[in-house]
Amino acid sequence: MKGLELSKIYFQEVGFPMLREKFIDHIDRIAVGLVGDGSECSGFDDKLSRDHDWGPGFCLWLCPQDFEKFGSRLKAAVAGLPQSFAGFDPRKESQWGDARIGVFEISQFYRKFIGFDHLPSDYNEWLLIPENNLAACTNGKVFWDPLKEFTRWREALLNFYPEDVRLKKIASRCMTIGQAGQYNFPRCVERGEYFAAQYAETKFCADIMSLIFLLNKKYAPFYKWMHRAVKDLPILGDWIYREIESLISESDHRSKVKRIEGMCVTAIKELKSQGLSDTDSSFLPDHGPAIQNRIEDKTLRDQNVWVG
């Protein structure tokens, strides 16, 4: 059983009856689900995941006035629920895995991930948020939310970056993908700097996957799950998944260089297909400035193309 499925069943059979019994006057103001850190929130959990921060449990979200009014009482009621369920042992919290489930005030829950107790209000705030944090606070599922306040935050973030911010990030990825893969990797190999070559290859893989997420208007998750997650994206997702598997499996450096060039050519074709670049160059950094010039906000457009 996956963690999300276990969480939903646990809520339906244990949590919801408790809410109806003890919080019937507030039940239409409580949101419930499982969102945030942890492989189970993204559906990537397996048997290895069950050794820590996995098991029966869910999140409950309240707006500020409700958290102040009955948050403590709700926490006590949740703490009194059975810790084992459906044959699964209680959750084993790791040293850094505290507060993944339980009762949260909505703005403070999101602040943990985005750094603000409000939705991003300008380009600079969007650019400050780590992308994997945005992936984490918009993953999982919401089981119950009649008030829709938690869902309002969630949907605003799921709508993805403002287009100028997306273009800024895409432009930056073009620069770093080309630098790491097309330029530095072959030069490091030629010099016999194999640690640097390996680092450049890994950087290339991470950044070209990041580009594919941006082209799909999806947030890239924590690096441990990025390769697995990219496979399901409709635009070049399965292709980049397979190409990266082949790249890291090859031992011949000349074959790696050829594959990297082919991957960049395919990425450039998609950039042009989406109308993001009209440059004919096969070197990705030549496309970065062309994409950045499409940004409408002058202040953002004038920033260093490498930064994003």
C-alpha positions in Angstrom: 0.0 0.0 0.0 1.2 3.5 -0.9 1.4 6.1 1.8 -1.1 8.4 0.2 -3.6 5.6 0.0 -3.0 4.6 3.6 -3.4 8.2 4.7 -6.7 8.6 2.9 -8.2 5.4 4.3 -6.9 6.2 7.8 -8.6 9.6 7.6 -11.9 8.2 6.2 -12.1 5.4 8.8 -10.5 7.0 11.9 -10.0 10.7 11.4 -13.3 11.8 9.9 -15.4 10.0 12.5 -13.5 11.8 15.2 -14.1 15.1 13.5 -17.8 14.4 13.3 -17.9 13.4 16.9 -15.8 16.1 18.5 -15.7 19.0 16.0 -19.1 18.9 14.3 -19.4 22.7 14.7 -16.1 23.3 12.9 -15.8 20.4 10.5 -16.7 22.6 7.5 -13.7 24.8 8.4 -11.0 22.1 8.5 -9.0 21.0 5.5 -7.4 17.5 5.5 -4.9 15.8 3.3 -1.3 14.7 2.9 1.1 17.2 1.3 4.7 18.1 1.8 8.0 16.4 2.4 8.4 12.7 2.1 8.4 10.3 -0.8 4.8 9.1 0.0 3.5 12.6 -0.7 4.7 12.3 -4.3 3.8 8.7 -4.7 7.4 7.5 -4.8 7.5 5.5 -1.6 8.3 1.8 -1.5 9.3 -0.7 1.2 12.5 1.1 1.8 10.6 4.2 2.6 8.8 2.7 5.6 11.8 2.8 8.0 11.1 6.5 8.8 8.4 9.2 8.5 5.9 6.8 7.0 2.7 5.3 8.3 -0.8 6.2 9.4 -1.3 10.0 9.6 -2.5 13.1 7.8 -2.3 16.9 7.8 -5.1 19.2 9.1 -5.0 22.8 8.0 -6.8 25.8 9.7 -7.0 29.4 8.9 -5.4 31.7 11.5 -8.6 32.5 13.5 -9.6 28.9 13.7 -6.1 27.8 14.6 -6.2 30.3 17.5 -9.8 29.2 18.5 -9.6 25.4 18.5 -6.2 24.4 17.1 -4.9 23.2 20.5 -8.0 21.1 21.1 -7.8 19.6 17.6 -4.1 18.7 18.2 -5.0 16.9 21.4 -7.8 15.0 19.6 -5.5 13.9 16.7 -2.8 12.8 19.2 -5.4 10.5 20.8 -6.1 8.6 17.6 -4.8 5.1 17.3 -1.2 5.1 16.1 -1.3 1.7 14.4 -3.8 1.1 11.6 -4.6 -1.6 9.0 -1.6 -3.7 10.1 0.9 -0.9 9.8 3.0 0.2 12.8 3.0 3.8 14.1 5.1 6.3 12.2 8.8 6.5 13.2 9.8 10.1 13.1 13.4 10.7 12.0 15.6 13.5 13.5 14.6 15.9 10.7 11.2 14.5 10.0 9.1 16.2 12.7 5.9 18.1 11.9 5.2 16.4 8.6 1.7 15.5 9.8 -0.6 17.0 12.4 -2.4 20.3 12.7 -1.2 23.4 10.9 -2.1 27.0 10.4 -2.4 27.4 6.6 -0.1 30.4 6.1 2.6 28.9 8.4 2.4 25.6 6.7 3.2 27.2 3.3 5.8 29.6 4.9 7.9 26.5 5.8 8.2 25.8 2.1 8.1 29.2 0.3 9.5 31.4 3.0 6.5 33.8 3.1 3.2 33.8 5.0 1.6 35.1 1.8 1.5 34.0 -1.8 4.4 35.3 -3.9 3.5 38.8 -4.8 6.3 39.8 -7.3 9.0 38.3 -9.5 11.7 38.6 -6.9 9.7 36.6 -4.4 9.0 33.8 -6.9 12.7 33.6 -7.8 13.7 33.3 -4.1 11.7 30.1 -3.6 13.6 26.8 -4.2 11.8 25.0 -7.0 11.8 21.6 -5.1 10.0 23.4 -2.2 7.3 24.5 -4.6 7.0 20.9 -5.8 6.8 19.7 -2.2 4.0 22.0 -1.1 1.9 21.3 -4.1 2.2 17.5 -4.2 0.1 14.9 -2.4 -3.7 15.1 -2.2 -6.4 17.0 -0.3 -9.1 14.7 1.1 -11.4 17.3 2.6 -11.6 21.1 2.2 -15.1 22.6 2.3 -13.8 26.0 3.3 -11.4 26.0 0.2 -8.9 28.3 1.8 -6.1 25.7 1.7 -7.1 24.9 -1.8 -6.9 28.6 -2.8 -3.2 28.7 -1.8 -2.6 25.3 -3.4 -4.2 26.2 -6.8 -2.4 29.6 -6.9 1.0 27.9 -6.6 0.0 25.0 -9.0 -0.8 27.6 -11.6 3.0 27.8 -12.0 5.4 30.7 -12.3 4.4 33.9 -13.9 5.5 33.6 -17.6 8.3 36.1 -17.2 9.8 34.1 -14.3 9.5 30.9 -16.3 11.3 32.5 -19.3 14.0 33.8 -16.9 14.6 30.3 -15.6 14.5 28.7 -19.1 17.1 31.2 -20.3 19.3 30.4 -17.3 19.0 26.7 -17.9 20.1 27.1 -21.5 23.3 28.7 -20.3 24.2 26.1 -17.7 23.2 23.1 -19.7 25.4 24.2 -22.6 28.2 25.2 -20.3 28.2 21.9 -18.3 27.4 19.5 -21.1 28.5 20.9 -24.4 31.5 22.9 -23.3 33.0 21.7 -20.0 32.4 18.0 -20.2 34.5 17.3 -23.3 37.2 19.7 -22.2 37.5 18.1 -18.8 37.7 14.7 -20.5 40.4 15.9 -22.8 42.4 17.2 -19.9 42.0 13.9 -17.9 40.1 15.8 -15.2 37.6 13.0 -14.6 36.1 14.2 -11.4 35.3 17.5 -13.1 33.9 15.6 -16.1 31.7 13.5 -13.8 30.5 16.7 -12.1 29.8 18.4 -15.4 27.8 15.3 -16.6 25.7 15.3 -13.5 25.1 19.1 -13.7 24.1 18.7 -17.3 21.6 15.9 -16.4 20.1 17.9 -13.6 19.7 21.1 -15.5 18.3 19.5 -18.7 15.7 17.7 -16.6 14.9 21.0 -14.9 14.4 22.5 -18.4 12.0 19.8 -19.3 10.0 20.5 -16.2 9.9 24.2 -17.0 8.7 23.4 -20.6 5.9 21.3 -19.1 5.1 24.0 -16.5 5.7 21.6 -13.6 7.9 22.1 -10.6 11.0 19.9 -10.4 11.1 17.9 -7.2 14.0 17.1 -4.8 16.9 15.7 -6.8 16.4 12.2 -5.5 13.1 12.0 -7.3 13.7 14.2 -10.3 14.7 11.5 -12.8 11.7 9.3 -11.7 9.3 12.2 -11.9 10.4 13.5 -15.3 9.3 10.3 -17.0 5.6 11.1 -16.6 5.8 14.6 -18.2 4.0 14.8 -21.6 6.6 17.0 -23.3 9.9 15.1 -23.8 9.5 13.4 -20.4 9.9 9.8 -21.3 12.5 10.7 -23.9 14.8 12.5 -21.5 14.3 9.8 -18.9 15.6 7.2 -21.3 18.4 9.4 -22.7 19.8 10.1 -19.2 19.7 6.4 -18.4 21.7 5.7 -21.5 24.1 8.6 -20.9 25.1 7.6 -17.4 25.4 3.9 -18.4 27.9 4.6 -21.2 31.6 4.3 -20.5 33.0 5.7 -23.7 33.5 9.4 -23.4 33.2 10.1 -27.1 29.8 8.4 -27.1 28.8 10.5 -24.2 29.7 13.7 -26.0 27.7 12.6 -29.1 24.7 11.8 -26.9 24.9 15.1 -25.1 24.9 17.0 -28.4 21.9 15.1 -29.6 20.0 15.8 -26.4 20.7 19.5 -26.7 19.6 19.5 -30.4 16.2 17.9 -29.3 15.8 20.4 -26.5 16.5 23.3 -29.0 13.8 21.9 -31.3 11.3 22.0 -28.5 12.3 25.6 -27.6 11.7 26.7 -31.1 8.5 24.7 -31.4 7.1 26.5 -28.3 8.1 29.9 -29.9 10.7 30.6 -27.2 13.7 31.0 -29.5 14.3 31.7 -33.2 18.1 31.2 -33.1 19.5 28.5 -35.4 22.6 27.7 -33.3 23.1 24.1 -32.0 24.9 25.6 -28.9 22.3 26.0 -26.1 23.9 29.1 -24.5 23.2 31.0 -27.7 19.5 30.6 -27.0 19.6 31.9 -23.5 19.7 35.6 -24.4 17.1 35.2 -27.2 14.7 33.7 -24.7 15.5 36.3 -22.0 14.7 39.1 -24.6 11.1 37.8 -24.6 10.6 38.8 -21.0 8.2 41.7 -20.8 9.4 43.1 -17.4 12.4 45.3 -18.2 14.0 44.9 -14.8 13.9 41.1 -15.0 14.9 41.2 -18.6 18.0 43.2 -17.8 19.3 40.8 -15.1 22.2 38.5 -15.8 21.1 35.7 -18.1 23.0 33.1 -16.1 20.9 33.8 -12.9 17.6 32.1 -12.6 
